[in-house]
């Protein structure tokens, strides 16, 4: 089997694009509370590699797991699903 097929992919919104070749992607998910079973919105930020600096704040992107690229970066931008409307 090819190892690239096993890599996780997440869909999120670009939270910050102020760094060079790096973006911060905010991924939100809903999960039930362990006791009360009410759905709670949870979010997490991921640092992702954007080599060509194509992403801007508000874009919806697909990020994919990769090898560690720096202290915090473990994801790369696979594609931009939707550009932000400014």
N, C-alpha and C positions, 0 to 999 in steps of 0.2 A: 504494500500500500504506500501511496505517496504521503509524506508527512505534511505537505501543504494543505491537504484536504482536512486535516484534523484541527487546524487553527481556528480559534474562536473569532467570531465577528460580532461587533456591536454597532448599533445605530444610535447616534446622539447628535447634539447641537454644539456647534463651535462656541465655546464660552469666551476664549481669548485667542487672539492671533498676533500679539505684540512681540513675540520672540521670533528670531530668524530661524526658519525651517522647522518650527515647532508650534503646535497648536494645543490648546486644552479643550477637550471634548467632555461635555456633561451628558451622562447617560442616565435617563430616568426609567424606573420600573415600579410597578405596583405589586406589592406582595401582602398577603394577609397577616394580620397580627397573630402571634402564636396562641394567645388566649382568647381574645375577643373576636377574631376572624373578620374584623373590619379591614378593608384594604387601605394600605398606607403607601403614599408616594415616597420612594427612596431614590436618592440620586448619588452619583459618584463621578468624580472628575478623573480623566485619563489624559496623560501627556502623549501626544502622537507626532510622528515624523511627517512633515509636509515639505518634501524636498524642493518643490517648485514654487512654494508660497502661493498656491492657488486659492486656498480657503480663506474666507473672511468671516467675521463675527456674525452669527445667526444662521450660517449654512447648516444643512442637515447632511451628515457624512456617515459613511460606513468605515469603521476602523477594524484592522485585523491584527491579531497577535504577531509579534516578531521577536527576534533575539534582543537582548538588552542593548540599546543604542547609547544610553547615557545613564546617569544615576537614577532618573525617574522615567525615562522613555522606554516603553516596552510594546508600543503599538505603532502601526503605520496607517496612513490614510489609503484606503483601497479605492473609493470613488466618492464623488460628491453627488448626493441624491437630488438635492434641491438647493439652489442659490438663495441667499437672503434677499428680501425685498426691502430696499432702502429708499 
